[in-house]
Amino acid sequence: MNATHRTGHGAPDLSRPLVLDLHGVTDKTAFMNRCVRALPLPVWFGRNWDALADSLADMREPMAIVVTGWQAYAEASPDEWATAEEVFSAAARTSVEGLAVLLSLGGLEDPTGEPAQGSDD
């Protein structure tokens, strides 16, 4: 899933992505908390996988999301991370307006390895 997924009416603006910073995240609760803080999710968002998939697919405008600091979560909770990847991929495929989810493989990563300010861990 290290590629851009895009469908729908509009093309996400890759020059102005939302950043979902997962530095310090090692479990689903912290992951969902970060999603709530970083993404324009509806107030009814239930902090579960189905609600995340539906919310992302139903966005009202094209959107690009760059996920940073995801490696520690993927290592600590591989099954949860696999589900997160599936959710991102499905939402991108079914998005009405256009959704791109990109995984940062470096460059934007925190070289200190310290959790991001306001970390949930």
ABEGO torsion letter per residue (X at the ends): XABBBBBEABBBBAABBBBBBABGBABAAAAAAAAAAABBBBAABAGBAAAAAAAAAABABBBBBBBBGAAAAAAABAAAAAAAAAAAAAAAAABAAEBBBBBBAEGABBAAGBBBBGBAX
